[in-house]
Amino acid sequence: MDTATSASAFKAGSDELGVFAQVSVDPNVFSDTAIFKTAYWFTDQYYLYFARDSDTQRLHVEFRLKQTKDGPEKLKAACGEFWNKLLDYQLREKVLAQTAGVRDTLVRKAFFEAKAALPTPVASNESMLPLPGAVALG
């Protein structure tokens, strides 16, 4: 029976810097752009560290807590959420690539229409309007 390798790997532990959780992302499945866009949204609550495995080219993303009162469970949950968001960003990237031609056409059309000549303004002469309190002759 053939076995497939997973696109993801998870590791947790602790060292002299404290507790950490690490996900290992396969670059054949997820782009670096999607990985870094995803990681950015976690920087408000976690310190993130990146390392590339020179043999497999997998990108390791290490999560460390900013608030030491939080426990390893929060790190594990963050890694799960990372995978969900990573899938979202990878899909967005693919849809963006597939619809680039349509999007570019719509943008060009919108700018072309914006450059079109404005309609001729209606001629008016406000100086011919009666002043308030003026008596009409007639």
BATORVO-985062 format. One record per residue (C-alpha): residue in one letter; x, y, z negated. Coordinates in nm, 2 decimals. Layout:
<sites>
['A', [X, Y, Z]]
...
</sites>
This chain:
<sites>
['M', [0.00, 0.00, 0.00]]
['D', [0.14, 0.34, 0.10]]
['T', [0.14, 0.61, -0.16]]
['A', [0.12, 0.98, -0.09]]
['T', [0.31, 1.24, -0.29]]
['S', [0.10, 1.50, -0.46]]
['A', [0.11, 1.87, -0.35]]
['S', [0.13, 1.96, -0.72]]
['A', [0.32, 1.87, -1.03]]
['F', [0.27, 1.98, -1.39]]
['K', [0.52, 1.98, -1.67]]
['A', [0.49, 2.13, -2.03]]
['G', [0.74, 2.16, -2.31]]
['S', [0.93, 2.39, -2.53]]
['D', [1.28, 2.52, -2.55]]
['E', [1.48, 2.79, -2.73]]
['L', [1.25, 3.05, -2.57]]
['G', [0.93, 2.89, -2.69]]
['V', [0.66, 2.69, -2.52]]
['F', [0.61, 2.67, -2.14]]
['A', [0.42, 2.51, -1.87]]
['Q', [0.54, 2.46, -1.52]]
['V', [0.37, 2.38, -1.19]]
['S', [0.57, 2.26, -0.89]]
['V', [0.42, 2.36, -0.56]]
['D', [0.49, 2.18, -0.23]]
['P', [0.58, 2.44, 0.04]]
['N', [0.44, 2.21, 0.31]]
['V', [0.10, 2.25, 0.16]]
['F', [0.10, 2.61, 0.02]]
['S', [0.28, 2.91, 0.17]]
['D', [0.51, 3.13, -0.04]]
['T', [0.28, 3.42, 0.03]]
['A', [-0.01, 3.24, -0.12]]
['I', [0.20, 3.13, -0.42]]
['F', [0.33, 3.48, -0.50]]
['K', [-0.01, 3.64, -0.44]]
['T', [-0.16, 3.39, -0.69]]
['A', [0.12, 3.43, -0.94]]
['Y', [0.08, 3.81, -0.94]]
['W', [-0.26, 3.79, -1.10]]
['F', [-0.12, 3.60, -1.40]]
['T', [0.14, 3.85, -1.49]]
['D', [-0.09, 4.04, -1.72]]
['Q', [-0.10, 3.75, -1.97]]
['Y', [0.20, 3.54, -1.89]]
['Y', [0.57, 3.58, -1.82]]
['L', [0.64, 3.40, -1.49]]
['Y', [0.97, 3.25, -1.37]]
['F', [1.04, 3.10, -1.03]]
['A', [1.29, 2.85, -0.91]]
['R', [1.32, 2.66, -0.59]]
['D', [1.44, 2.30, -0.59]]
['S', [1.72, 2.28, -0.34]]
['D', [1.65, 1.91, -0.25]]
['T', [1.27, 1.92, -0.21]]
['Q', [1.22, 2.29, -0.15]]
['R', [0.93, 2.28, -0.40]]
['L', [0.87, 2.61, -0.58]]
['H', [0.86, 2.58, -0.96]]
['V', [0.64, 2.84, -1.13]]
['E', [0.70, 2.85, -1.50]]
['F', [0.44, 3.01, -1.73]]
['R', [0.54, 3.15, -2.08]]
['L', [0.30, 3.31, -2.32]]
['K', [0.33, 3.69, -2.38]]
['Q', [0.12, 3.65, -2.70]]
['T', [0.29, 3.39, -2.93]]
['K', [-0.04, 3.34, -3.12]]
['D', [-0.18, 3.16, -2.82]]
['G', [-0.10, 2.79, -2.80]]
['P', [0.01, 2.54, -2.54]]
['E', [-0.36, 2.47, -2.45]]
['K', [-0.38, 2.82, -2.30]]
['L', [-0.08, 2.75, -2.09]]
['K', [-0.23, 2.43, -1.96]]
['A', [-0.56, 2.60, -1.88]]
['A', [-0.37, 2.88, -1.70]]
['C', [-0.19, 2.62, -1.48]]
['G', [-0.53, 2.47, -1.39]]
['E', [-0.66, 2.81, -1.30]]
['F', [-0.34, 2.88, -1.10]]
['W', [-0.42, 2.58, -0.88]]
['N', [-0.78, 2.70, -0.81]]
['K', [-0.66, 3.05, -0.73]]
['L', [-0.38, 2.91, -0.51]]
['L', [-0.63, 2.72, -0.31]]
['D', [-0.83, 3.04, -0.27]]
['Y', [-0.54, 3.24, -0.15]]
['Q', [-0.42, 2.97, 0.09]]
['L', [-0.77, 2.95, 0.24]]
['R', [-0.78, 3.33, 0.27]]
['E', [-0.45, 3.32, 0.46]]
['K', [-0.58, 3.06, 0.70]]
['V', [-0.91, 3.24, 0.76]]
['L', [-0.72, 3.57, 0.81]]
['A', [-0.50, 3.40, 1.07]]
['Q', [-0.79, 3.25, 1.25]]
['T', [-1.00, 3.57, 1.26]]
['A', [-0.71, 3.81, 1.33]]
['G', [-0.81, 3.87, 1.70]]
['V', [-1.17, 3.95, 1.61]]
['R', [-1.07, 4.18, 1.32]]
['D', [-0.82, 4.36, 1.54]]
['T', [-1.08, 4.41, 1.82]]
['L', [-1.33, 4.55, 1.57]]
['V', [-1.07, 4.79, 1.42]]
['R', [-0.96, 4.91, 1.77]]
['K', [-1.33, 4.96, 1.87]]
['A', [-1.40, 5.16, 1.55]]
['F', [-1.10, 5.38, 1.60]]
['F', [-1.18, 5.43, 1.97]]
['E', [-1.53, 5.54, 1.88]]
['A', [-1.39, 5.78, 1.62]]
['K', [-1.17, 5.94, 1.89]]
['A', [-1.47, 5.99, 2.12]]
['A', [-1.57, 6.35, 2.18]]
['L', [-1.81, 6.50, 1.93]]
['P', [-2.15, 6.60, 2.07]]
['T', [-2.18, 6.96, 2.17]]
['P', [-2.30, 7.17, 1.88]]
['V', [-2.64, 7.33, 1.89]]
['A', [-2.60, 7.70, 1.96]]
['S', [-2.74, 7.91, 1.68]]
['N', [-2.71, 8.27, 1.58]]
['E', [-2.77, 8.30, 1.21]]
['S', [-2.73, 8.68, 1.24]]
['M', [-3.08, 8.69, 1.40]]
['L', [-3.24, 8.55, 1.09]]
['P', [-3.44, 8.80, 0.89]]
['L', [-3.29, 8.91, 0.56]]
['P', [-3.48, 8.83, 0.25]]
['G', [-3.74, 9.10, 0.18]]
['A', [-3.72, 9.24, 0.53]]
['V', [-4.04, 9.34, 0.70]]
['A', [-4.11, 9.20, 1.04]]
['L', [-4.19, 9.45, 1.31]]
['G', [-4.44, 9.36, 1.55]]
</sites>
